[in-house]
Amino acid sequence: MFTKKIVTLMCLIFSVVLLTGCNDSVNKSDDALSLLETEVYYLQKIRLPEGAKLEVRLEDVSKMDVAAEVISSAVRELKSSPPYALQIAFPSDQIKANHRYSLRASIRSGDELLFISTTHINPFEVGIATPIKIKVDHVQK
């Protein structure tokens, strides 16, 4: 009788361990998100129109002669003066070691482009400071 209880208990424990191993959410790092902290600024003494929005995008720029693939982006309405802090969450599993990545920032008022970044910024470069500073330049009309 005592042996039968031990065997039943062992089977129950084994079943729980086995079913836990089948659970997709346990130890699944594919859904892990990472954060990039950015700080966008411009040098011109210009007041932005009400409702202007900042967008920062993380792009895969590995492929030549095609549009960059947007990995993630974040948008914020601007109500103060620069610099503007913005965090971008992105899926860690989409970052490949042999690819090139860049941060791109733009400020728009409605459909009108006001400012855009013009330099390549690799957010995964060794030794890059945090927050990552992105300078945007005024777009001439």
N, C-alpha and C positions, 0 to 999 in steps of 0.2 A: 504494500500500500504506500509506504514512504517512498520507495523507488519510483512508483508510478507518478507521484506528485512531482518529484524532481525532474523526471523526463518530460512531463507536461509543462513545467515551468521553463525548462531549457528550450523546448520547442517554441513556446510563446516568446521568449527573449530573442531567439534566432529569427522568428518571423518579423518582429518589430525592427530588428537591425536590418534585415533584408529589405523590408518595405521602406525604411528610411533611406537606404541607398538608392532606391528607385525614384525618390522625390526629386523633381527637376529644380526646385528652388533651393535645395541645400547645396552649398559649395558651388553655385553657379556664378562665375565671375564675368560671364559674357554681358550681363546687364549692368556691370559696374560703370558708374559715371565718374569722370574726373572733372576738375574745375580749372579754368584758366582765369586769372585775375588781370584785367587790363585797365589802363588809364589813358583816355584819349584827350588830346589837347590840340589847340591851334594857336598861332602866334598873332594873328590879326586882332585888332581891337574892334570886333564886330559884334553887335547884339543880334542874337538869333531871333527869327520870327516866332511868335507863339505857336506851340504845337510841333516845333521841330523835333525830329527823332534821330537818335544815334543807333546805327546797326553795326555790330562787329561780327564778322564771320570767320570761322575756322575752315580753311579750304585745303583740299588735296590738289597740289599743283604739279604732280609728278608727270602727267601726260602732256606732251608738247602738242601744239596746234589744236587743242580742244578746250572748251570752257572748263574751268576748275570745278571740281566736285565739292559742293558745300557739305561739310561734315556736321556742322552745327552753327547756330547763330543766336544772337541775343539782341533785343531791341529795347530802347529806353527813351521815354519822352524827356526832353531837356528843359529844365526850369531854372537853371542856375548858370553860372559862368564856369568855364573849364578850369581844371581838368575834370573829366567825367569818368567815374569808376563804373565798370561793368564786368560781371562774371559770365563766363560761357561754360555751360555744362556740355560735355560730349561723351559718347560711349567709348570707353577705353579700348574695346576690342576692334574698333575701326581704324586704329592707328597702327600702321605697318612700318617696320624698321627700315625697309628699303624705299619708302616713299618720301616725298618732300611736301612740307606743309607751310602754310602762310596765314597770317592774320590780316584781314582787310577791314577797314573801318570807313563808314560814310555817314554824313549828316544830311538829311533831307527835310524839306518843308513841303508836305504833300508829295507831288511827283517831281519837284524841282530839286536837283542835286546841288547842295551848297558847298560841301567839303568832302574830300576823299583822300585816303592814304595813297601814297605814291611809291613807297619803298617796301621791299620784301622783308617781312619779319617772321623768322622761324621761331615759333613758340617753344619748340623742343630743343633748341640750341643749348649746348652745355654752358652753364654759367650765366644764363639770361636772368636779369633781375626781375623780381616780382614786386609790385604789379608790372606787367609788360607795358611799356610806354609806346603809344602809337600817335605819331604826329599826322594830322590831316591838313591838307592844303586847300585853300579857297579855290573854287571853280570859277573861272572867268566867264562872263556871259557875252 
